[in-house]
Amino acid sequence: MRLKSALWVAAYLRRCQVEDMFAVVRRRGAEEAGAIFVRINRLDGTSDLFGPAPQSAFEVPPGVERLFSASLAEQPAPDAAVDAYLVREIKFDPDIWIVEVEDRAGRHFLDVAGV
């Protein structure tokens, strides 16, 4: 059984808080199973963006609740490119969550596929 998106986001925000990082929900999605995108704002005009990894492309390791992958080929990408990507995702699926974290070093604490 998978954690509800709202619970996963709350736990992720808490993890960021414990690490002394500022994190906020920029867009609240579907409570039960909305896709989650995590934007790491590097505070220099660029951001990293991570979204749900395609389940068919990667095997989810035991104990991993959600697996993320880089959403853009260029990481970090200009903020304008990240904003445009998120606008397209919202048009495609209005139930997505967007969490934004501010960290100059680009730390994210996500289980990332292919990294």
Secondary structure, DSSP 4 states (H G I P E B T S, - for coil): -PPPHHHHHHHHHHHHHHTT-EEEEEE---TTT--EEEEEE-SSSEEEEEEEPPTTTSPPPTT-S--EEESSSSSSEEHHHHHHHHHHHHHH-TT-EEEEEE-TT------BTT-
